[in-house]
Each structure stands twice: as C-alpha cells, then as structure tokens.
Amino acid sequence: MGKMTTKNKISAINRINHAIIGLGSMGQGHVKYVLNDPQGELVAVCDVMGQRVKDTLATVGPSCRGYRDFREMLDSESIDVVHVVTPPHWHALQNIYALNAGCDVWAEKPMTRTIAEGTHIAAAVQRNARVFRLNTWFWLYGNFYGLGSTIAPLKKLIQSGALGWPLTVRISAHTGFNWKASMWTGKLGLPPEEVPPDFDYDLWLGPAPYRPYTSHRTSGSFRGYWDYDGGGLADMGQHYLDPVQYLLDKDDTSPVEIEANAPWPQHPDVVGMWGQVYMQYADGCKIILESCEWGQDETKGKPFIEGPNGKVYKNFRTTPANLAQLVHSLPEPEPQISDFNISVRTRRKFGLNELNGNRSNILVHLANCAIRLGRKLYFDPVELRFIEDEEANRLVEQPMRTPWTLF
C-alpha cells in the first residue's frame, strides 16, 4: 500500500515539511497551527472538495500546492509530517499510506473506525520506523475538561496507593462528557441529492459502502452514521478516555467486560442515543461512561474517582480532605514528550502515540459495540477479540469497499 521510502532524519536547522489531508473546520485548525509554527512549512494540502482546496491555497501562499487525491500528493511531494484530518472511515488507510510513504503522522481522533484497524496502524509505524501523534492531549497539558484539575496530581495520588485498589472512574456531565456524547445522530429516510460538481463523492466514500449522496451524510453530521464514525462517543471519547487509561496505568490492556444501558435494537446505519456504558478490567477497576441524555443519572453527586480508601470530586476536592494535601509531597509523574517537533527530530515517541492511542481507541469501540449489540460483552485484551461472540467480532474487523484494503 503506497510507496515505501526511508527519509533522512531532519536536521535541527531545517524546516519540517507538513501536508494536510482534509480541509474542513478541523483541517483549517491544522493549517493555522502549521502556519504559526516557526519550525514548520506547509507544502501541500488535499481535499475531495475542490473549493476547499482553492480557498485554502488562497490563504497560505504560493509555496503550498493543492491536491484532490491524497495518493497523488504523497507520490509528488517531499513531506515529513502528514496530518490526517478526514472522517474516521479514512483514518486507517490514509495513516498507513502516509507511513508507508516514509512520513510521520499527526492523526485526528478517533484513531480508527474499528478495533482491528488500530493494530494495522501500530504495525505500520513500527515497520516504517516512523513517529505518530494522536491529537488528544488532556493528560499531557491543560485541565481535564470540566474536572477543574490537570491530570498530574490525580496521577500522583493514584500512584501513591492512597485511594486503594481497585478504582472506579466516572466520566459524565461533571467532566463535561455530555457536551457531545450523544449529540451526533443520523437521519432516516433522507432523499438522494445531486452531488455538488466540485465534490469527488466516490473518493469521499472510499472504503465505506456505497450509499446515495445526501449532504447530511457528508457534512459534519457524518458522525451520526456507523459507516463513517461512531457518534459523539467516537468523536470525543478519546479526549476523555486517554487520561483515564493513563491514570489507571492501563496503556497496555483493555477491559474484559463491557455492558451498555441504551435503547435496543439500535439501527444498523444510524447512530442512536444511549445512556450509560460500564467497562471493567481484569483487576476490578471500572470505567462508567454516561451521556446524561437518556436513562438514569448514575453519577450525579458521585466522585470522579473512587477507591476503597478515598474519593476525588470535581476541582480536586477529596474525601478524606488530607488526600489533596498529600499530593504536594509526592514525586511528579514521569515526563512525556508533548511537543511533536521534538518527536520528529529525535525519533522518540510522542506522549500520545500509536500504542496507548490504540488502547484508548479500543475503549471507544468497546463501548459502541455494547451499545449496538444490546448485551454484555466479554473481551480478550491480548487477542483483541470478543470471547465466543461471532456477531461482536464482525464489528471488530469490517470489510472495505473494493478496491480499498489495508493489506
């Protein structure tokens, strides 16, 4: 898949050449980031919508070139870093194409549309000796959404053992999870529309099944259709679950039991509403996700983290109160690389990479699998398969539309 090349290490004095695939609202954010990075040079942009390419080129200057097909761009340009800012049904293929072309990758979340695709990306990173960044960051810097605290003091407290073990972590309205958790739902019965003249709809679909064109399936609301994404849970889930996975020291494993409280049956095409998802690891640690849009409020007034010996609430209020004071005397967590330029120049892993990113990606898809199937699921965190559940495993690895393939 794609040409195989080996690039020389970028010297400290050279600019880093960036290219961006996908020029929607999120893609424009990546454009601005590169233009404002004194170490970066934007050399190419790509989108299946011709007007987006024209509009972007008008703002970035003559040194940048525009493309409609990402394969042509990768074959034609000298690129160090490729930003993949397309709908998730494209993430695995475009990430792997870029890695095989000898480029480092800055990937948007969710990392992939299915569980199995993440393993293929991780293998491509290793095979091509590239560095990979997943664009979630709330355990690297900044407050953890609505929690009112950075992740570092929470990590210190958990590492100390003061809360005891196992732990329960609740992600809900008090951490801002209701913001998008169930806002993205599709629409049934939409009539076919005429494809806009500058839109390569067949290339936009790519590996996804063919469906008659409607604007609702291809605008930002694509997130409401299983063919392309997994609703608001897939849209925002990794932002919330990466930090939780890090806090629980679960970067190399996954839950073994998953159960959802959601209306059933779910539609096979259109993402629906859901209430809660419960995930438990082999050691008894639990994650509770709550959309607060349907069903009972399972987390109202309850702590963000709870262990046998203590609890942590919003704004780092603890029970007993001396737990918050204890944190100041504890050693800082091991530092992680949070500047992707450093990873690109030194070849050292970015903090959020293809390995821990794949595990938090799996969390998102485990939750969605339970929502879609309406029953408790049992997962093997080593084989990355559901146990004796053929129907669930069909969601783990899904076929792509010809001629697209990961192999």
Protein Blocks (a to p, Z undefined) as FASTA:
>chain_A
ZZadddddddfkbccddddehjafklmmmmmmmmmmmkbccfbdcdfblklmmmmmmmno
jkbccdfblklmmmmpccfbdcdfbdfklmmmmmmmmmmnopacdddddfblbfklmmmm
mmmmmmnopacddfbfklmgocehjnopafklmmmmmmnomnopaddddddfknopmmmm
mmpccdehiacddddfklcfklmnmmaccddddfklmmmmlmmpfklmgojklmmmmmmm
mmmmmmnopalbccfbdcddddddddfkbccddfbdcdddfkopacdddeklgccdfkgo
iafbdcfkbccdehhiacdfklmmmmmmpccdddddfbfklmmmnopacfbacklmmmmm
mmmmmmmmmmmnopacdddfklopaehifklmmmmpccdddfbdfZZ
